[in-house]
């Protein structure tokens, strides 16, 4: 396991991984714009990031407690273990005659939004690292 600067750093790294995966998926959709019967895919990872944040900062998950009226009732599942990024087909666009429903305008817009978010995460990561480095530099000058 690598060196972890802060809890925020770990969360930023996870978010960048998900954004990179989404960029690959959008690129794949664009590459398959002429493939018959191709349906555009996307990834949703907000719930997974919220669960990761709650885990890192030890915040209790906001869940409704399940009432058990009988000892034979099913035990509730822990939500943290089951939250993962979700792959889904992006629907709602008219399919062409060949059954393909990739809309290049939608895909390029989603790619631009994803790139902006990725770049914002990179900048936040640099800022987090710079703060850590400034503390190290200041402590080195004291000694």
Residue pairs with C-beta under 8 A, 6 or more apart in sequence:
4 10
5 128
5 129
5 132
6 128
6 132
7 56
7 57
8 124
8 128
9 125
9 128
9 129
10 52
10 56
11 49
11 52
11 53
11 56
12 121
12 124
12 125
12 128
13 125
14 49
14 52
15 45
15 49
15 121
16 118
16 121
16 122
16 125
18 43
18 45
18 48
18 49
18 85
19 114
19 117
19 118
19 121
20 118
21 43
21 45
21 85
22 42
22 43
22 45
22 114
23 111
23 114
23 115
23 118
25 41
25 42
25 43
25 87
26 42
26 107
26 110
26 111
26 114
27 111
28 41
29 38
29 40
29 41
29 42
29 90
29 102
29 107
30 102
30 104
30 107
30 108
30 111
32 38
32 100
32 102
33 100
33 102
33 104
33 107
34 100
35 100
36 98
36 99
36 100
37 98
37 99
37 100
38 99
38 100
38 101
38 102
39 89
39 90
39 91
39 100
39 101
40 89
40 90
40 93
40 101
40 102
40 103
40 106
40 107
41 87
41 88
41 89
41 90
42 87
42 88
42 89
42 90
42 110
43 85
43 86
43 87
43 88
44 85
44 86
44 88
45 85
45 86
47 83
47 86
48 83
48 84
48 85
50 83
51 61
51 79
51 80
51 83
53 59
54 60
54 61
54 80
55 80
61 79
61 80
63 79
65 76
66 76
90 106
91 101
93 101
93 102
93 103
93 106
94 101
95 101
